[in-house]
């Protein structure tokens, strides 16, 4: 498989090459130009934000992959660029998800970093429990970023001056917010303390003095106190103020956001005004990204919930394939990730693209998306040395029930593979897909003994077809050869050459012949592709089961 698109520096396409190549290049052009205008000579800042309030799913991954791909392209061109990933672990714990001890409700309102991890977790907090699998997935995907804990930022006092500024400018902020609401309100404060006693944010600011920075608050738990905000590090700005504050503080030039952030009065729209009017910064270039759907995922365990995560996807597909799904579609385009049989067609498409790239036949956008999938500015991602078709590997894993010796025997016949390592990690992904996503009733189980009753009921033409199959096994023992053989038997019975185009009658005979073979081999009318199934069963066992 080719490593990536032609390059001038670290795999980067030239500006001329990239003009119409792909969405990543176009955004990179725009971001580089904007960064030079805002802060010439400084590292370019792209940003993402994730809340570890629960499983971080494949839709959330678009929040990371979009700036990652742009930042990576900027690095390929030789520019210094940092991708900031803010972990919003200082957000409040909002609800107890299904499957978790209801007693966790006592923690609602606390920072995610202060809530105990779900029962049985090895991690020290709720936030760390859900951050860890995402961090591992991003490492496997080759995503280079600088993680920022918002708990650490707030509790260390890093944002103290920004908080004091927001409180001084609270009337200006409220005036911006008022543009999007019908009713006026009094006593607006953009800062929310966490209670000293119960640690929750069920607090109300009752007074604030700009000169002394003394802030008084009460809590629903009955506690109240007065603190000096110039020294107080146990609270945070409300979201619509927090986000633009960070844009200005970090100098963010590029940050995407979901469609929910782009309605009137939303954080993106309001933040775009607050960042300049209050914090003296500029709103990032920020494409809106669309929904990522899932097809056919089997229900996960209750500890994970039923929302598939990047870690779930990486169990059944290789990292370059998952990267490719995000790289080939513009952020505004929705797409689906397959956990059902569609994953086989997805891999067929991926392999076909690899052949086009290797043969110099790929279009510029295809070439760019493939290059972004298989390598980053830091280098290539691991790939399977001998990429046997995913559907073939899945069928082999299914029929052999994961028996390594049997798998190696079949792969040796299929593609002269001498070690399972040559077929990994794709083989392991296909095995995992069979184990976790294919229902037990759809798994393939080869018969232990011939179906004597079915064999006794066969007519002369059916017996002849089986004899022709058995006679041709040794001479056709390869996937291509067996494909020719099983399609050719009904043709020969009809007096046609094996290469002849089948008539409607022959097509019907082929379907009937295939169904007969499936019933004799696996006891049902359908199953894995017959050539793969025959190779997995082995010639001697095929002869036994078809009564030869």
C-alpha positions in Angstrom: 0.0 0.0 0.0 1.4 3.4 -1.0 2.5 5.7 1.8 0.7 8.8 0.7 0.5 11.6 -1.8 3.5 13.1 -3.6 5.3 15.6 -1.4 7.7 18.4 -1.4 8.1 18.4 2.4 7.0 15.7 4.9 4.4 14.5 2.5 2.8 17.9 2.0 1.1 18.8 -1.3 2.3 22.0 -2.9 -0.1 24.9 -2.8 -0.8 24.6 -6.5 -1.4 20.8 -6.2 -3.7 21.3 -3.2 -5.9 24.1 -4.6 -8.7 21.8 -5.6 -7.5 18.6 -4.0 -9.4 18.4 -0.7 -11.1 20.3 2.1 -8.1 19.9 4.4 -5.7 21.8 2.1 -8.2 24.6 1.6 -8.6 25.1 5.3 -4.8 24.9 5.8 -4.4 27.7 3.2 -6.9 29.9 5.0 -5.6 29.2 8.5 -1.9 29.9 7.5 -3.0 33.2 5.9 -5.1 34.2 8.9 -2.4 33.2 11.4 0.2 35.4 9.6 -2.2 38.3 9.8 -3.0 37.8 13.5 0.4 36.8 15.0 3.1 36.5 12.4 6.0 34.2 13.3 4.2 32.5 16.2 3.1 28.9 16.2 -0.4 28.4 14.7 -3.0 27.2 17.2 -5.8 24.8 16.3 -8.1 23.6 19.0 -10.7 21.0 20.1 -12.7 20.5 23.3 -14.1 17.3 24.8 -16.2 16.8 27.9 -15.4 13.5 29.7 -18.9 13.3 31.1 -19.5 9.8 29.6 -18.3 7.7 26.7 -16.7 9.9 24.1 -18.3 8.7 21.0 -17.5 8.7 17.3 -19.4 11.9 16.7 -17.2 13.6 19.3 -14.1 12.3 17.4 -15.0 14.7 14.5 -14.3 17.5 17.0 -10.7 16.2 17.2 -10.1 14.8 13.7 -11.1 18.0 11.9 -8.5 20.2 13.5 -6.0 17.4 13.7 -6.1 16.9 9.9 -5.7 20.7 9.3 -2.9 21.0 11.9 -1.1 18.0 10.4 -1.3 19.5 6.9 0.1 22.8 8.3 3.0 20.9 9.9 3.6 19.0 6.7 4.2 22.4 5.0 6.9 23.2 7.5 5.0 25.6 9.8 5.0 25.3 13.6 1.5 24.3 14.7 0.0 23.1 18.0 -3.3 21.3 18.3 -4.8 22.0 21.8 -7.2 19.6 23.2 -9.1 21.0 26.1 -10.5 18.3 28.4 -13.6 20.0 30.0 -13.2 18.0 33.2 -14.2 21.1 35.3 -17.7 20.9 33.9 -20.5 19.9 36.2 -21.7 16.3 36.6 -25.2 16.5 35.1 -26.8 13.1 35.4 -26.3 9.5 36.4 -26.3 7.3 33.2 -28.1 4.0 33.0 -26.3 1.1 34.5 -24.5 3.2 37.2 -25.4 3.0 40.9 -28.2 5.5 41.5 -26.4 6.7 44.6 -24.0 8.7 42.3 -26.8 11.2 42.1 -25.3 12.8 45.3 -22.4 14.0 43.0 -24.6 15.9 40.5 -23.3 19.4 40.3 -19.7 18.6 41.2 -16.8 19.0 38.7 -16.3 15.8 36.7 -12.8 15.6 38.1 -14.2 15.4 41.6 -16.8 12.7 41.0 -15.7 9.1 41.8 -15.2 6.9 38.8 -18.0 4.3 38.0 -18.0 1.2 40.2 -15.1 -1.1 39.3 -13.0 1.5 37.5 -9.3 1.6 38.1 -9.3 5.4 37.6 -9.4 8.1 40.2 -12.3 10.1 38.9 -15.2 10.1 36.5 -13.3 12.3 34.1 -10.2 10.2 34.1 -12.3 7.1 33.5 -13.7 8.4 30.3 -10.6 10.3 29.2 -8.4 7.2 29.3 -9.9 5.2 26.4 -10.1 8.3 24.2 -6.4 9.1 24.9 -5.4 5.6 23.9 -7.5 5.8 20.7 -6.0 9.1 19.7 -2.5 7.7 20.2 -3.4 4.7 17.9 -4.9 7.1 15.4 -1.6 9.2 15.3 -3.3 12.3 16.6 -0.6 14.7 18.0 -2.0 17.2 20.5 -1.3 19.1 23.7 -3.9 18.2 26.3 -5.2 20.8 28.7 -7.1 19.9 31.8 -9.6 22.7 32.5 -9.6 21.6 36.2 -5.9 22.4 36.4 -6.3 25.7 34.5 -9.0 27.0 36.8 -7.8 25.7 40.1 -4.2 26.9 39.4 -5.4 30.4 38.8 -4.3 30.5 35.2 -7.5 32.3 34.2 -7.7 34.6 37.2 -7.2 37.8 35.2 -9.7 36.7 32.6 -12.3 36.0 35.3 -11.8 39.3 36.9 -12.1 41.0 33.5 -15.3 39.1 32.8 -16.8 40.2 36.1 -15.9 43.8 35.5 -17.4 43.6 32.1 -20.5 41.6 33.2 -22.9 44.3 32.0 -21.3 44.4 28.6 -21.5 40.5 28.4 -25.1 40.6 29.6 -25.9 43.2 26.9 -24.5 40.8 24.2 -26.6 37.9 25.6 -29.7 40.2 25.7 -29.6 40.5 22.0 -30.8 36.9 21.8 -33.5 36.9 24.5 -36.8 38.5 24.9 -36.7 39.3 28.6 -34.3 41.3 30.7 -32.8 40.0 33.8 -31.1 41.5 36.8 -28.0 40.6 38.8 -26.1 38.7 36.0 -22.7 37.3 36.9 -20.7 35.3 34.4 -18.8 33.3 37.2 -20.2 30.3 38.9 -18.5 29.2 42.2 -18.4 25.6 43.4 -19.6 25.4 47.0 -16.8 25.1 49.6 -19.0 22.7 51.7 -20.8 20.4 49.2 -18.5 20.9 46.2 -21.5 21.4 43.9 -22.4 24.3 41.7 -25.8 24.8 43.1 -24.7 28.3 44.0 -26.1 31.8 43.5 -23.8 34.9 43.5 -25.5 37.5 45.6 -23.0 40.3 45.6 -19.7 41.4 44.0 -17.4 44.4 44.5 -15.2 45.3 41.6 -12.6 47.1 43.8 -12.1 44.5 46.5 -13.1 41.6 44.3 -15.2 40.3 47.2 -17.8 37.9 46.0 -20.7 36.5 48.1 -22.6 33.4 47.3 -25.1 31.1 48.8 -25.7 27.4 48.0 -28.8 25.2 47.9 -27.1 23.1 50.6 -27.5 26.0 53.0 -23.9 27.1 53.0 -22.8 30.6 52.1 -19.6 32.6 52.2 -17.8 35.7 50.9 -14.5 35.2 49.1 -11.9 37.4 47.3 -12.2 36.5 43.7 -8.6 37.7 43.1 -7.6 34.7 45.3 -10.5 32.3 44.6 -9.9 29.3 42.4 -12.9 27.1 43.0 -15.4 28.0 40.2 -15.5 28.7 36.5 -16.9 31.1 33.9 -20.2 30.1 32.4 -19.9 28.3 29.1 -20.8 31.2 26.7 -18.1 33.3 28.3 -15.6 30.5 29.0 -15.3 29.5 25.4 -14.5 32.9 23.9 -12.2 33.6 26.9 -10.1 30.6 25.9 -10.0 31.6 22.2 -8.4 34.9 23.3 -6.2 33.3 26.0 -4.8 30.6 23.7 -4.8 32.6 20.5 -6.9 30.0 18.7 -7.0 30.4 14.9 -9.0 27.3 14.0 -11.6 25.4 15.9 -14.6 23.5 14.5 -17.9 23.0 16.3 -21.1 20.9 16.0 -24.3 22.1 14.4 -25.9 22.7 17.8 -23.5 25.6 18.4 -24.5 27.6 15.4 -28.1 28.5 16.1 -29.0 32.1 17.1 -27.9 32.8 20.7 -25.7 29.7 20.8 -22.2 29.7 22.3 -20.5 30.0 18.9 -22.6 33.0 17.8 -22.5 34.8 21.2 -18.9 33.9 21.7 -17.9 35.5 18.5 -19.1 38.8 19.8 -17.9 38.4 23.4 -14.3 37.4 22.4 -13.7 40.8 20.7 -15.9 43.1 22.8 -14.7 41.8 26.2 -11.5 39.8 25.8 -9.9 41.7 22.9 -9.4 38.6 20.8 -10.8 37.2 17.5 -13.1 34.3 16.8 -11.4 31.3 15.2 -12.1 30.1 11.7 -14.7 27.5 12.7 -16.4 25.2 10.3 -19.6 23.5 11.4 -19.4 19.8 11.4 -22.2 17.4 10.6 -23.5 14.2 12.3 -21.6 10.9 12.3 -24.0 8.0 12.2 -23.6 4.3 12.9 -24.9 1.3 11.0 -25.8 -2.0 12.6 -23.8 -1.9 15.9 -24.6 -4.7 18.3 -25.4 -3.4 21.8 -22.4 -2.9 24.0 -22.1 -3.8 27.7 -23.9 -1.6 30.2 -20.6 -0.3 31.5 -19.9 1.3 28.1 -23.4 2.3 27.3 -24.8 1.9 23.8 -22.9 4.7 22.1 -19.9 3.5 20.1 -16.6 5.1 20.8 -13.4 5.4 18.8 -12.0 2.5 20.9 -14.9 0.4 19.8 -14.3 1.2 16.2 -10.6 0.5 16.4 -11.4 -3.0 17.7 -12.9 -3.8 14.3 -11.0 -1.6 11.9 -7.4 -0.4 11.4 -6.5 3.1 12.3 -5.8 4.3 8.7 -9.3 3.2 7.7 -11.0 5.1 10.5 -8.8 8.2 9.7 -9.9 7.9 6.1 -13.6 8.1 7.0 -13.0 11.5 8.5 -10.5 12.7 6.0 -12.5 12.0 2.8 -15.7 13.9 3.8 -15.9 17.7 4.3 -16.9 18.6 7.8 -20.3 19.8 6.6 -21.0 16.3 5.2 -22.5 13.6 7.4 -21.4 10.0 7.1 -21.9 6.7 8.7 -19.4 4.2 10.3 -20.2 0.6 9.7 -20.4 -2.0 12.5 -22.5 -4.4 10.5 -21.9 -6.2 7.2 -21.2 -2.9 5.5 -17.7 -2.9 7.0 -16.8 -5.5 4.4 -17.9 -3.2 1.6 -16.0 -0.3 3.2 -12.8 -2.4 3.3 -13.3 -3.4 -0.4 -13.5 0.3 -1.2 -10.4 1.1 0.9 -8.4 -1.7 -0.8 -9.5 -0.5 -4.2 -8.3 3.0 -3.4 -5.0 1.6 -2.3 -4.6 -0.1 -5.6 -5.5 3.1 -7.5 -2.9 5.0 -5.5 -0.2 2.4 -6.1 -1.1 2.4 -9.8 -1.0 6.1 -10.1 -4.7 6.2 -11.0 -6.2 8.1 -8.0 -7.7 11.5 -8.4 -6.1 14.4 -6.4 -8.8 14.4 -3.7 -8.6 10.6 -3.4 -4.8 10.8 -3.2 -4.9 13.4 -0.5 -7.5 11.6 1.6 -5.5 8.3 1.3 -2.2 10.1 2.2 -3.8 11.7 5.3 -5.1 8.3 6.4 -1.9 6.3 6.2 0.6 8.8 7.5 0.9 12.0 9.5 3.6 14.7 9.4 5.5 12.6 12.0 5.5 9.5 9.7 3.5 6.5 8.5 1.0 4.6 10.6 1.3 0.8 11.0 -0.3 -1.1 8.2 -1.0 -4.8 7.5 1.9 -6.2 5.5 -0.3 -8.6 3.5 -3.8 -7.1 3.4 -6.1 -10.0 2.6 -9.6 -8.9 1.9 -11.5 -8.1 5.1 -14.5 -10.2 4.1 -12.2 -13.1 3.4 -10.5 -12.8 6.8 -13.9 -12.5 8.5 -15.2 -15.6 6.8 -12.1 -17.5 7.8 -12.3 -16.3 11.4 -16.0 -17.3 11.5 -15.6 -20.8 10.0 -12.5 -21.7 12.1 -13.9 -20.1 15.3 -10.5 -18.4 15.7 -8.3 -21.5 15.6 -4.9 -20.1 14.7 -3.5 -23.3 13.1 -6.6 -23.5 10.8 -6.5 -19.8 10.0 -2.8 -20.1 9.0 -3.5 -23.2 6.8 -6.3 -21.4 5.0 -4.3 -18.2 4.6 -1.4 -20.2 3.2 -3.8 -21.5 0.5 -5.4 -18.2 -0.1 -2.4 -16.0 -0.4 0.7 -18.0 0.4 0.9 -16.4 3.8 3.5 -18.1 6.0 2.9 -16.3 9.3 -0.2 -14.8 10.9 1.8 -11.7 11.6 1.8 -11.0 7.9 -2.0 -10.6 8.1 -2.1 -8.6 11.3 -3.5 -6.2 12.5 -6.3 -6.6 9.9 -6.8 -10.3 10.9 -7.3 -9.4 14.5 -9.8 -6.7 13.6 -11.8 -9.1 11.5 -11.8 -11.7 14.2 -13.0 -9.1 16.7 -15.8 -8.1 14.4 -17.0 -11.6 14.1 -16.8 -12.1 17.9 -18.6 -8.9 18.9 -20.8 -7.8 16.0 -22.2 -10.9 14.4 -25.1 -12.5 16.3 -24.6 -16.1 17.4 -27.5 -17.2 15.1 -25.6 -15.8 12.1 -22.3 -17.4 12.9 -21.1 -20.2 10.6 -20.8 -23.8 12.0 -19.6 -26.4 9.6 -21.4 -29.7 9.9 -19.6 -32.5 11.7 -21.2 -35.2 9.6 -22.9 -35.5 6.2 -26.6 -34.7 6.0 -27.6 -38.2 5.0 -31.3 -37.4 4.6 -30.6 -34.5 2.3 -28.1 -36.5 0.3 -30.6 -39.4 -0.2 -33.2 -37.0 -1.5 -31.0 -35.5 -4.3 -31.9 -36.0 -7.9 -29.6 -37.1 -10.7 -28.7 -33.5 -11.8 -27.8 -32.5 -8.3 -25.6 -35.5 -7.8 -23.9 -34.8 -11.1 -23.3 -31.2 -10.1 -21.7 -32.3 -6.8 -19.5 -34.8 -8.6 -18.3 -32.1 -11.0 -17.5 -29.9 -8.0 -15.5 -32.6 -6.3 -13.6 -33.6 -9.4 -12.5 -30.0 -9.9 -11.4 -29.2 -6.4 -7.7 -30.0 -6.6 -7.2 -28.3 -10.0 -9.1 -25.1 -8.8 -7.8 -24.9 -5.2 -7.5 -21.1 -4.9 -10.1 -18.4 -4.3 -10.2 -17.4 -8.0 -10.1 -21.0 -9.1 -12.9 -22.1 -6.8 -15.0 -19.1 -7.9 -14.6 -20.2 -11.5 -15.5 -23.8 -10.4 -18.7 -23.1 -8.4 -20.1 -20.7 -11.0 -19.0 -23.0 -13.8 -20.7 -26.2 -12.7 -24.2 -25.1 -13.6 -22.9 -23.6 -16.9 -21.3 -26.9 -17.9 -24.5 -28.8 -17.0 -26.3 -26.4 -19.4 -23.8 -27.1 -22.1 -22.1 -23.7 -21.8 -18.4 -22.8 -21.6 -17.3 -21.8 -18.0 -16.5 -18.4 -19.4 -19.8 -17.9 -21.1 -22.3 -15.2 -20.0 -25.0 -17.0 -17.9 -28.5 -17.1 -19.2 -31.4 -16.4 -16.7 -31.9 -20.1 -16.5 -28.3 -20.7 -15.6 -28.4 -17.9 -13.0 -31.3 -19.7 -11.4 -29.4 -23.0 -11.5 -26.4 -21.3 -9.9 -28.5 -20.0 -7.0 -30.0 -23.4 -6.4 -26.6 -25.1 -6.6 -25.1 -22.6 -4.1 -28.0 -23.1 -1.7 -27.5 -26.9 -1.9 -23.8 -26.5 -1.1 -24.6 -24.3 1.9 -27.1 -26.8 3.3 -24.7 -29.6 2.9 -21.7 -27.7 4.4 -23.3 -25.5 7.1 -26.9 -26.5 7.4 -28.5 -23.3 6.1 -29.3 -21.7 2.7 -26.7 -19.0 3.0 -23.3 -18.4 4.5 -19.8 -16.9 3.7 -18.7 -16.6 0.1 -18.5 -20.2 -1.2 -14.9 -20.1 -2.4 -13.8 -18.9 1.0 -16.0 -21.4 2.8 -14.7 -24.3 0.7 -11.1 -23.3 1.4 -11.9 -23.0 5.1 -13.6 -26.4 5.2 -10.7 -28.1 3.3 -10.9 -30.4 0.3 -11.1 -33.7 2.2 -13.9 -32.5 4.4 -15.8 -31.0 1.5 -15.7 -34.4 -0.2 -17.0 -36.0 2.9 -19.9 -33.6 3.5 -21.1 -33.6 -0.1 -21.2 -37.4 -0.2 -18.3 -38.0 -2.6 
